[in-house]
Amino acid sequence: MIRVEMLSTGDEVLHGQIVDTNAAWLAELLFQEGLPMTSRQTVGDSMEELVSVLTERSKVADVLIVNGGLGPTSDDLSAVAAAKAAGVGLVMQEEWLAKMEAFFAGRGRKMADSNRKQAEIPAGAEMIDNPIGTACGFALQLNRCWIFFTPGVPSEYKRMVEEQILPRLKARFPVSDPPVCLRLTTFGRGESDLASEIEPLPLPEGVVMGYRASMPIIELKLNGPASKLPEMEQFWQQVREIAGESTIFEGTEGLPAQLSRRLQEQTHRLAVSEQFTAGLVQYQLASVQAPLAAGNVLPSQDESLAELMQRAQRLAEADKADLALVVGAEKENHLGFALFTPQGCWSQRVKFSNNRHGLKARQDVSAMMALNMLRRWLDGLEVTGGHGWIGVVETQRG
């Protein structure tokens, strides 16, 4: 298997001022294409450090994808660092310079002199086209490694990887069948709780069981070669049984998208009223084009479960929706929910065990609880259960 690595550049990435979504995207893409990433690292805007890392990794990796540092400013150092590491000078790409000048002229602007550096690449390097930006990428061979340099702008970077870099890798290197990754996402059970039941199970050879905790969910992942799929599916069935009703979805669709699809398939319209979650439930559903009726976000007010159910029914009737979901106000770590359906109305009040989590985390958990009530109703399960470590202190049915 070839060794594919990534190097992200820039002080803003190194110091956590921006989230490196480009690295996560590339890791997922390469995994699916049968070229899984071996390792990745980040380096700041230091010429000495860049040259050192490029030289070091070029003696270890077969492929290194460098992201960032191709802009027009003084802290964009990738091209110069690559030339220094290779012991060559920079060469102006006249064709690319003309393209940049036409790019700015087409927008009624004169190109700044600082942009000229974006058309300079190390001597002997292969220019990589950037169809939607001003920074050309390039590739060069250094020691044992084929190094690709890409801009940090996500839209430009992704187009270049998909259209320019990935085809080159597939043409040069043998690509194995993409590994199989089975995914299952749970809500309401802790990572250690799940692991204590799953870990004793004998894993098929060459298969890895993984866990990812991301408040408020736990994702379970089973990775292995495609040849092991029958054995993996047998093991996965045992995982399903352990996860039980805490499973909120399988695969990568996500709960809001799953609910949107199922609501559309069953021709339901949903109205949502929120207090504590401040529109988070509506945002998540609207982002995946769920069939929403008019809803609202209200200031905090103390309401009994009976009053929450009455409000859910009134909301559905007023908006001509057959479903209505209500998130009440948080008071002394207690929070109420109500779900109105054609078969009746369910409500519950839960208690958070403590306030060690910040407001945003508690809102995320509460939004998930509301969506999970809807999922459980659609699945024919008990609507007011399935929260695990979050205690239900009161329920009503109307």
C-alpha beads as a LAMMPS data file, in Angstrom:
LAMMPS data file: protein, C-alpha beads

398 atoms
397 bonds

1 atom types
1 bond types

-500.0 500.0 xlo xhi
-500.0 500.0 ylo yhi
-500.0 500.0 zlo zhi

Masses

1 110.0

Atoms # bond

1 1 1 0.000 0.000 0.000
2 1 1 1.337 3.423 -0.904
3 1 1 1.952 5.985 1.822
4 1 1 -0.228 9.079 1.256
5 1 1 0.239 12.032 3.600
6 1 1 -1.152 15.564 3.917
7 1 1 0.517 18.759 5.082
8 1 1 -1.714 21.714 6.022
9 1 1 -0.012 25.099 6.177
10 1 1 -0.727 28.426 7.826
11 1 1 -0.584 29.970 11.292
12 1 1 -4.373 30.257 11.361
13 1 1 -4.681 26.469 10.983
14 1 1 -1.799 25.642 13.313
15 1 1 -3.151 27.848 16.103
16 1 1 -6.758 26.678 15.773
17 1 1 -8.130 29.998 14.513
18 1 1 -9.904 28.114 11.724
19 1 1 -11.035 24.491 11.572
20 1 1 -9.139 22.388 9.027
21 1 1 -12.127 21.014 7.143
22 1 1 -9.942 20.437 4.072
23 1 1 -7.990 17.711 5.884
24 1 1 -11.130 15.904 7.028
25 1 1 -12.591 16.062 3.522
26 1 1 -9.432 14.683 1.921
27 1 1 -9.135 11.844 4.427
28 1 1 -12.696 10.740 3.704
29 1 1 -12.268 11.024 -0.080
30 1 1 -9.011 9.079 -0.154
31 1 1 -10.484 6.385 2.094
32 1 1 -13.430 5.922 -0.259
33 1 1 -11.122 5.807 -3.283
34 1 1 -8.932 3.049 -1.873
35 1 1 -5.993 5.376 -1.138
36 1 1 -6.330 5.863 2.624
37 1 1 -4.320 8.677 4.175
38 1 1 -1.449 7.410 6.320
39 1 1 -0.778 10.556 8.335
40 1 1 -1.201 14.316 8.314
41 1 1 0.404 17.283 10.030
42 1 1 0.245 21.078 10.171
43 1 1 3.000 23.661 9.946
44 1 1 2.784 27.430 10.381
45 1 1 3.998 30.257 8.169
46 1 1 7.698 29.618 8.732
47 1 1 10.010 29.219 5.740
48 1 1 12.572 27.225 7.700
49 1 1 9.924 24.882 9.111
50 1 1 8.240 24.390 5.730
51 1 1 11.487 23.486 3.969
52 1 1 12.428 21.132 6.798
53 1 1 9.067 19.314 6.807
54 1 1 8.937 19.014 2.998
55 1 1 12.425 17.529 2.961
56 1 1 11.714 15.148 5.828
57 1 1 8.371 13.846 4.526
58 1 1 9.701 13.484 0.960
59 1 1 12.019 10.751 2.255
60 1 1 9.154 8.811 3.849
61 1 1 5.917 9.338 1.897
62 1 1 5.061 8.223 -1.629
63 1 1 2.578 11.075 -2.015
64 1 1 2.315 14.321 -0.062
65 1 1 -0.577 16.745 -0.627
66 1 1 0.271 20.234 0.629
67 1 1 -2.653 22.560 1.271
68 1 1 -2.391 26.345 1.547
69 1 1 0.269 29.011 1.077
70 1 1 -0.279 29.767 -2.645
71 1 1 -1.887 33.180 -2.198
72 1 1 -0.515 36.636 -3.098
73 1 1 0.549 37.804 0.377
74 1 1 3.914 37.721 2.158
75 1 1 2.871 34.830 4.435
76 1 1 2.101 32.571 1.444
77 1 1 5.354 30.627 1.312
78 1 1 4.637 27.223 -0.253
79 1 1 6.077 27.825 -3.727
80 1 1 9.314 29.376 -2.438
81 1 1 9.667 26.647 0.226
82 1 1 9.184 23.930 -2.405
83 1 1 11.841 25.511 -4.632
84 1 1 14.299 25.755 -1.728
85 1 1 13.677 22.136 -0.728
86 1 1 14.270 21.017 -4.334
87 1 1 17.311 23.276 -4.779
88 1 1 15.868 25.097 -7.800
89 1 1 14.564 28.563 -8.628
90 1 1 11.070 29.796 -9.426
91 1 1 9.837 30.082 -13.021
92 1 1 7.066 32.427 -14.172
93 1 1 4.242 30.604 -15.966
94 1 1 3.398 33.197 -18.611
95 1 1 0.259 31.363 -19.696
96 1 1 -1.069 31.391 -16.136
97 1 1 -0.086 35.054 -15.670
98 1 1 -2.137 35.973 -18.739
99 1 1 -5.056 33.959 -17.397
100 1 1 -4.908 35.825 -14.075
101 1 1 -4.796 39.205 -15.781
102 1 1 -7.838 38.238 -17.873
103 1 1 -9.587 37.042 -14.695
104 1 1 -9.264 40.461 -13.060
105 1 1 -9.983 42.393 -16.275
106 1 1 -13.212 40.459 -16.714
107 1 1 -14.301 41.822 -13.342
108 1 1 -13.363 45.379 -14.180
109 1 1 -10.251 45.349 -11.989
110 1 1 -6.522 45.719 -12.526
111 1 1 -4.470 42.860 -11.132
112 1 1 -2.218 43.881 -8.236
113 1 1 1.498 43.265 -8.691
114 1 1 1.421 40.998 -5.624
115 1 1 -0.672 38.485 -7.572
116 1 1 2.200 37.792 -9.960
117 1 1 3.788 35.430 -7.450
118 1 1 0.800 33.109 -7.878
119 1 1 2.058 32.294 -11.377
120 1 1 5.550 31.287 -10.190
121 1 1 6.316 27.620 -9.555
122 1 1 9.583 25.716 -8.997
123 1 1 11.634 24.922 -12.081
124 1 1 10.797 21.473 -13.395
125 1 1 7.451 21.302 -11.579
126 1 1 4.246 20.376 -13.371
127 1 1 1.560 23.074 -13.246
128 1 1 -1.823 21.902 -11.923
129 1 1 -4.843 23.777 -13.266
130 1 1 -7.139 25.697 -10.939
131 1 1 -10.350 26.278 -12.934
132 1 1 -12.014 28.635 -10.431
133 1 1 -9.211 30.614 -8.759
134 1 1 -6.074 32.650 -9.350
135 1 1 -3.521 30.361 -7.676
136 1 1 -2.205 27.592 -9.908
137 1 1 -1.212 24.397 -8.204
138 1 1 1.831 22.357 -9.070
139 1 1 3.444 18.962 -8.567
140 1 1 7.077 18.017 -8.220
141 1 1 9.167 14.967 -7.436
142 1 1 11.379 15.316 -4.364
143 1 1 13.429 12.330 -3.210
144 1 1 10.982 9.384 -3.228
145 1 1 7.850 11.527 -2.983
146 1 1 5.401 13.019 -5.469
147 1 1 4.307 16.311 -3.851
148 1 1 1.176 18.221 -4.866
149 1 1 0.665 21.854 -3.846
150 1 1 -2.896 23.196 -3.621
151 1 1 -4.537 26.463 -2.484
152 1 1 -6.330 26.601 0.847
153 1 1 -9.666 27.903 -0.499
154 1 1 -11.919 24.844 -0.046
155 1 1 -13.850 25.169 -3.319
156 1 1 -10.644 25.505 -5.361
157 1 1 -8.834 22.799 -3.428
158 1 1 -11.623 20.235 -3.799
159 1 1 -11.978 20.789 -7.546
160 1 1 -8.232 20.379 -8.028
161 1 1 -8.043 17.211 -5.942
162 1 1 -11.009 15.590 -7.680
163 1 1 -10.231 16.657 -11.251
164 1 1 -6.434 16.887 -11.325
165 1 1 -4.737 15.050 -8.482
166 1 1 -6.858 11.945 -7.932
167 1 1 -6.733 10.884 -11.624
168 1 1 -2.928 11.258 -11.583
169 1 1 -2.626 9.087 -8.473
170 1 1 -4.853 6.381 -9.932
171 1 1 -2.853 6.376 -13.161
172 1 1 0.489 5.941 -11.388
173 1 1 -0.261 3.749 -8.371
174 1 1 -2.151 0.465 -7.939
175 1 1 -5.385 1.223 -6.112
176 1 1 -6.893 -1.415 -3.850
177 1 1 -10.593 -1.945 -3.408
178 1 1 -11.963 0.739 -1.082
179 1 1 -12.212 -0.498 2.508
180 1 1 -15.672 -1.139 3.889
181 1 1 -16.878 1.158 6.655
182 1 1 -20.090 0.286 8.500
183 1 1 -21.447 3.170 10.605
184 1 1 -24.077 3.391 13.282
185 1 1 -24.929 6.467 15.361
186 1 1 -26.434 6.278 18.829
187 1 1 -27.964 8.738 21.274
188 1 1 -28.488 8.350 24.990
189 1 1 -25.745 5.867 25.876
190 1 1 -22.161 6.637 26.854
191 1 1 -19.100 5.505 24.901
192 1 1 -17.765 3.386 27.770
193 1 1 -21.177 1.786 28.279
194 1 1 -21.343 0.665 24.649
195 1 1 -17.691 -0.378 24.535
196 1 1 -18.030 -2.569 27.635
197 1 1 -20.479 -4.781 25.733
198 1 1 -18.874 -4.603 22.286
199 1 1 -15.197 -5.051 23.146
200 1 1 -15.526 -8.675 24.390
201 1 1 -16.884 -9.744 20.968
202 1 1 -14.256 -11.461 18.774
203 1 1 -13.401 -9.225 15.802
204 1 1 -12.763 -10.717 12.353
205 1 1 -9.066 -10.650 11.446
206 1 1 -7.982 -7.376 9.843
207 1 1 -11.124 -5.526 10.998
208 1 1 -11.070 -2.551 13.375
209 1 1 -13.878 -1.344 15.650
210 1 1 -13.891 2.395 16.338
211 1 1 -15.831 4.881 18.454
212 1 1 -16.318 8.614 17.946
213 1 1 -17.919 10.717 20.656
214 1 1 -19.316 14.032 19.425
215 1 1 -21.731 15.581 21.868
216 1 1 -24.547 14.517 21.950
217 1 1 -24.003 11.359 19.845
218 1 1 -21.707 8.320 19.776
219 1 1 -20.764 6.958 16.347
220 1 1 -19.722 3.324 16.032
221 1 1 -17.583 2.382 13.016
222 1 1 -16.392 -0.985 11.736
223 1 1 -13.575 -0.759 9.171
224 1 1 -12.141 -3.606 7.168
225 1 1 -11.256 -4.927 3.694
226 1 1 -14.092 -5.656 1.273
227 1 1 -13.119 -9.330 1.297
228 1 1 -14.176 -9.489 4.959
229 1 1 -17.663 -8.059 4.369
230 1 1 -19.639 -11.267 5.178
231 1 1 -17.807 -11.656 8.508
232 1 1 -18.155 -7.937 9.206
233 1 1 -21.914 -8.048 8.649
234 1 1 -22.247 -10.929 11.131
235 1 1 -20.282 -8.965 13.730
236 1 1 -22.255 -5.804 12.921
237 1 1 -25.538 -7.520 13.665
238 1 1 -24.307 -8.123 17.206
239 1 1 -23.395 -4.431 17.467
240 1 1 -26.906 -3.486 16.323
241 1 1 -28.414 -5.659 19.026
242 1 1 -26.212 -4.083 21.700
243 1 1 -27.002 -0.539 20.552
244 1 1 -30.708 -1.401 20.473
245 1 1 -33.147 1.497 20.662
246 1 1 -30.302 3.976 21.180
247 1 1 -29.561 3.683 17.441
248 1 1 -30.832 6.808 15.709
249 1 1 -29.515 6.050 12.208
250 1 1 -27.108 3.907 10.202
251 1 1 -24.811 5.131 7.466
252 1 1 -23.999 8.799 6.949
253 1 1 -27.409 10.276 6.149
254 1 1 -27.818 12.007 9.530
255 1 1 -30.950 12.203 11.656
256 1 1 -32.390 15.479 10.261
257 1 1 -31.978 14.211 6.683
258 1 1 -33.508 10.857 7.600
259 1 1 -36.504 12.549 9.220
260 1 1 -36.934 14.887 6.259
261 1 1 -37.002 11.969 3.838
262 1 1 -39.442 9.954 5.921
263 1 1 -41.775 12.890 6.520
264 1 1 -41.900 13.522 2.771
265 1 1 -42.457 9.844 1.972
266 1 1 -45.375 9.711 4.419
267 1 1 -46.708 13.150 3.348
268 1 1 -46.493 14.647 6.851
269 1 1 -46.123 18.365 7.568
270 1 1 -44.411 19.357 10.784
271 1 1 -44.794 22.572 12.789
272 1 1 -42.126 23.391 15.370
273 1 1 -42.192 25.745 18.359
274 1 1 -39.038 26.285 20.406
275 1 1 -37.946 28.091 23.527
276 1 1 -34.738 26.664 25.008
277 1 1 -33.328 25.444 21.664
278 1 1 -33.835 28.910 20.103
279 1 1 -34.650 27.701 16.573
280 1 1 -32.008 24.965 16.396
281 1 1 -34.521 22.209 15.614
282 1 1 -36.095 24.247 12.821
283 1 1 -32.680 25.151 11.409
284 1 1 -31.537 21.524 11.278
285 1 1 -34.726 20.397 9.550
286 1 1 -34.946 23.368 7.170
287 1 1 -31.320 22.738 6.123
288 1 1 -32.390 19.384 4.643
289 1 1 -35.657 20.651 3.086
290 1 1 -37.966 18.985 5.581
291 1 1 -41.703 19.628 4.958
292 1 1 -42.150 22.295 7.635
293 1 1 -45.271 24.296 8.363
294 1 1 -45.000 27.714 9.990
295 1 1 -43.307 27.596 13.377
296 1 1 -42.006 29.983 15.994
297 1 1 -39.322 30.713 18.557
298 1 1 -40.742 32.034 21.831
299 1 1 -39.261 33.621 24.950
300 1 1 -38.954 31.418 28.020
301 1 1 -42.135 30.765 29.949
302 1 1 -42.897 28.203 32.616
303 1 1 -45.438 25.628 31.340
304 1 1 -46.769 22.330 32.594
305 1 1 -46.717 19.269 30.347
306 1 1 -50.454 19.670 29.829
307 1 1 -49.884 23.234 28.620
308 1 1 -47.081 22.113 26.287
309 1 1 -49.392 19.490 24.750
310 1 1 -52.162 22.053 24.322
311 1 1 -49.742 24.407 22.612
312 1 1 -48.551 21.636 20.304
313 1 1 -52.122 20.867 19.273
314 1 1 -52.984 24.541 18.719
315 1 1 -49.819 24.979 16.654
316 1 1 -50.697 22.037 14.410
317 1 1 -54.258 23.233 13.920
318 1 1 -53.255 26.833 13.226
319 1 1 -50.612 25.826 10.666
320 1 1 -52.680 23.005 9.120
321 1 1 -49.956 20.505 10.011
322 1 1 -50.575 16.933 11.124
323 1 1 -47.493 16.944 13.377
324 1 1 -46.217 19.511 15.865
325 1 1 -43.069 19.422 17.991
326 1 1 -42.603 21.738 20.974
327 1 1 -39.469 22.397 23.034
328 1 1 -40.227 24.248 26.257
329 1 1 -38.088 26.389 28.526
330 1 1 -35.297 25.141 30.782
331 1 1 -35.895 25.807 34.468
332 1 1 -33.669 24.477 37.248
333 1 1 -32.164 21.850 34.889
334 1 1 -35.640 20.625 33.884
335 1 1 -36.904 20.812 30.302
336 1 1 -40.244 19.826 28.748
337 1 1 -41.091 18.518 25.264
338 1 1 -44.340 17.708 23.477
339 1 1 -45.139 15.923 20.220
340 1 1 -48.608 16.140 18.655
341 1 1 -49.557 13.459 16.097
342 1 1 -52.763 12.124 14.522
343 1 1 -52.653 9.302 17.084
344 1 1 -52.417 11.577 20.090
345 1 1 -49.981 13.777 21.956
346 1 1 -46.950 12.785 24.040
347 1 1 -45.005 14.939 26.449
348 1 1 -42.107 14.466 28.808
349 1 1 -40.031 16.470 31.243
350 1 1 -36.378 15.555 31.654
351 1 1 -33.713 16.561 34.122
352 1 1 -30.098 17.193 33.247
353 1 1 -27.924 15.673 35.952
354 1 1 -25.706 18.762 36.141
355 1 1 -24.722 21.891 34.293
356 1 1 -21.124 20.940 33.562
357 1 1 -21.844 21.427 29.856
358 1 1 -22.173 24.903 28.370
359 1 1 -25.354 26.371 26.917
360 1 1 -24.605 25.340 23.327
361 1 1 -23.963 21.708 24.318
362 1 1 -27.217 21.556 26.313
363 1 1 -29.106 23.054 23.370
364 1 1 -27.587 20.470 21.023
365 1 1 -28.644 17.658 23.351
366 1 1 -32.144 19.105 23.673
367 1 1 -32.564 19.466 19.914
368 1 1 -31.484 15.839 19.498
369 1 1 -33.995 14.745 22.135
370 1 1 -36.791 16.555 20.288
371 1 1 -35.818 15.021 16.940
372 1 1 -35.467 11.631 18.600
373 1 1 -39.044 11.838 19.903
374 1 1 -40.186 12.295 16.298
375 1 1 -37.967 9.448 15.091
376 1 1 -39.275 7.092 17.757
377 1 1 -42.876 7.896 16.824
378 1 1 -42.111 7.220 13.155
379 1 1 -40.455 3.923 14.164
380 1 1 -43.436 2.865 16.284
381 1 1 -41.381 2.953 19.505
382 1 1 -42.265 4.407 22.875
383 1 1 -42.033 8.144 22.184
384 1 1 -40.889 9.260 25.624
385 1 1 -37.990 6.827 26.105
386 1 1 -34.498 6.261 24.799
387 1 1 -32.518 9.001 26.531
388 1 1 -30.162 6.853 28.588
389 1 1 -28.192 9.086 30.918
390 1 1 -30.806 11.891 30.761
391 1 1 -33.445 11.165 33.357
392 1 1 -37.150 11.399 32.475
393 1 1 -38.972 12.726 35.546
394 1 1 -42.515 13.040 34.153
395 1 1 -44.504 11.923 31.099
396 1 1 -48.065 12.486 29.925
397 1 1 -50.153 11.199 27.033
398 1 1 -53.116 13.052 25.679

Bonds

1 1 1 2
2 1 2 3
3 1 3 4
4 1 4 5
5 1 5 6
6 1 6 7
7 1 7 8
8 1 8 9
9 1 9 10
10 1 10 11
11 1 11 12
12 1 12 13
13 1 13 14
14 1 14 15
15 1 15 16
16 1 16 17
17 1 17 18
18 1 18 19
19 1 19 20
20 1 20 21
21 1 21 22
22 1 22 23
23 1 23 24
24 1 24 25
25 1 25 26
26 1 26 27
27 1 27 28
28 1 28 29
29 1 29 30
30 1 30 31
31 1 31 32
32 1 32 33
33 1 33 34
34 1 34 35
35 1 35 36
36 1 36 37
37 1 37 38
38 1 38 39
39 1 39 40
40 1 40 41
41 1 41 42
42 1 42 43
43 1 43 44
44 1 44 45
45 1 45 46
46 1 46 47
47 1 47 48
48 1 48 49
49 1 49 50
50 1 50 51
51 1 51 52
52 1 52 53
53 1 53 54
54 1 54 55
55 1 55 56
56 1 56 57
57 1 57 58
58 1 58 59
59 1 59 60
60 1 60 61
61 1 61 62
62 1 62 63
63 1 63 64
64 1 64 65
65 1 65 66
66 1 66 67
67 1 67 68
68 1 68 69
69 1 69 70
70 1 70 71
71 1 71 72
72 1 72 73
73 1 73 74
74 1 74 75
75 1 75 76
76 1 76 77
77 1 77 78
78 1 78 79
79 1 79 80
80 1 80 81
81 1 81 82
82 1 82 83
83 1 83 84
84 1 84 85
85 1 85 86
86 1 86 87
87 1 87 88
88 1 88 89
89 1 89 90
90 1 90 91
91 1 91 92
92 1 92 93
93 1 93 94
94 1 94 95
95 1 95 96
96 1 96 97
97 1 97 98
98 1 98 99
99 1 99 100
100 1 100 101
101 1 101 102
102 1 102 103
103 1 103 104
104 1 104 105
105 1 105 106
106 1 106 107
107 1 107 108
108 1 108 109
109 1 109 110
110 1 110 111
111 1 111 112
112 1 112 113
113 1 113 114
114 1 114 115
115 1 115 116
116 1 116 117
117 1 117 118
118 1 118 119
119 1 119 120
120 1 120 121
121 1 121 122
122 1 122 123
123 1 123 124
124 1 124 125
125 1 125 126
126 1 126 127
127 1 127 128
128 1 128 129
129 1 129 130
130 1 130 131
131 1 131 132
132 1 132 133
133 1 133 134
134 1 134 135
135 1 135 136
136 1 136 137
137 1 137 138
138 1 138 139
139 1 139 140
140 1 140 141
141 1 141 142
142 1 142 143
143 1 143 144
144 1 144 145
145 1 145 146
146 1 146 147
147 1 147 148
148 1 148 149
149 1 149 150
150 1 150 151
151 1 151 152
152 1 152 153
153 1 153 154
154 1 154 155
155 1 155 156
156 1 156 157
157 1 157 158
158 1 158 159
159 1 159 160
160 1 160 161
161 1 161 162
162 1 162 163
163 1 163 164
164 1 164 165
165 1 165 166
166 1 166 167
167 1 167 168
168 1 168 169
169 1 169 170
170 1 170 171
171 1 171 172
172 1 172 173
173 1 173 174
174 1 174 175
175 1 175 176
176 1 176 177
177 1 177 178
178 1 178 179
179 1 179 180
180 1 180 181
181 1 181 182
182 1 182 183
183 1 183 184
184 1 184 185
185 1 185 186
186 1 186 187
187 1 187 188
188 1 188 189
189 1 189 190
190 1 190 191
191 1 191 192
192 1 192 193
193 1 193 194
194 1 194 195
195 1 195 196
196 1 196 197
197 1 197 198
198 1 198 199
199 1 199 200
200 1 200 201
201 1 201 202
202 1 202 203
203 1 203 204
204 1 204 205
205 1 205 206
206 1 206 207
207 1 207 208
208 1 208 209
209 1 209 210
210 1 210 211
211 1 211 212
212 1 212 213
213 1 213 214
214 1 214 215
215 1 215 216
216 1 216 217
217 1 217 218
218 1 218 219
219 1 219 220
220 1 220 221
221 1 221 222
222 1 222 223
223 1 223 224
224 1 224 225
225 1 225 226
226 1 226 227
227 1 227 228
228 1 228 229
229 1 229 230
230 1 230 231
231 1 231 232
232 1 232 233
233 1 233 234
234 1 234 235
235 1 235 236
236 1 236 237
237 1 237 238
238 1 238 239
239 1 239 240
240 1 240 241
241 1 241 242
242 1 242 243
243 1 243 244
244 1 244 245
245 1 245 246
246 1 246 247
247 1 247 248
248 1 248 249
249 1 249 250
250 1 250 251
251 1 251 252
252 1 252 253
253 1 253 254
254 1 254 255
255 1 255 256
256 1 256 257
257 1 257 258
258 1 258 259
259 1 259 260
260 1 260 261
261 1 261 262
262 1 262 263
263 1 263 264
264 1 264 265
265 1 265 266
266 1 266 267
267 1 267 268
268 1 268 269
269 1 269 270
270 1 270 271
271 1 271 272
272 1 272 273
273 1 273 274
274 1 274 275
275 1 275 276
276 1 276 277
277 1 277 278
278 1 278 279
279 1 279 280
280 1 280 281
281 1 281 282
282 1 282 283
283 1 283 284
284 1 284 285
285 1 285 286
286 1 286 287
287 1 287 288
288 1 288 289
289 1 289 290
290 1 290 291
291 1 291 292
292 1 292 293
293 1 293 294
294 1 294 295
295 1 295 296
296 1 296 297
297 1 297 298
298 1 298 299
299 1 299 300
300 1 300 301
301 1 301 302
302 1 302 303
303 1 303 304
304 1 304 305
305 1 305 306
306 1 306 307
307 1 307 308
308 1 308 309
309 1 309 310
310 1 310 311
311 1 311 312
312 1 312 313
313 1 313 314
314 1 314 315
315 1 315 316
316 1 316 317
317 1 317 318
318 1 318 319
319 1 319 320
320 1 320 321
321 1 321 322
322 1 322 323
323 1 323 324
324 1 324 325
325 1 325 326
326 1 326 327
327 1 327 328
328 1 328 329
329 1 329 330
330 1 330 331
331 1 331 332
332 1 332 333
333 1 333 334
334 1 334 335
335 1 335 336
336 1 336 337
337 1 337 338
338 1 338 339
339 1 339 340
340 1 340 341
341 1 341 342
342 1 342 343
343 1 343 344
344 1 344 345
345 1 345 346
346 1 346 347
347 1 347 348
348 1 348 349
349 1 349 350
350 1 350 351
351 1 351 352
352 1 352 353
353 1 353 354
354 1 354 355
355 1 355 356
356 1 356 357
357 1 357 358
358 1 358 359
359 1 359 360
360 1 360 361
361 1 361 362
362 1 362 363
363 1 363 364
364 1 364 365
365 1 365 366
366 1 366 367
367 1 367 368
368 1 368 369
369 1 369 370
370 1 370 371
371 1 371 372
372 1 372 373
373 1 373 374
374 1 374 375
375 1 375 376
376 1 376 377
377 1 377 378
378 1 378 379
379 1 379 380
380 1 380 381
381 1 381 382
382 1 382 383
383 1 383 384
384 1 384 385
385 1 385 386
386 1 386 387
387 1 387 388
388 1 388 389
389 1 389 390
390 1 390 391
391 1 391 392
392 1 392 393
393 1 393 394
394 1 394 395
395 1 395 396
396 1 396 397
397 1 397 398
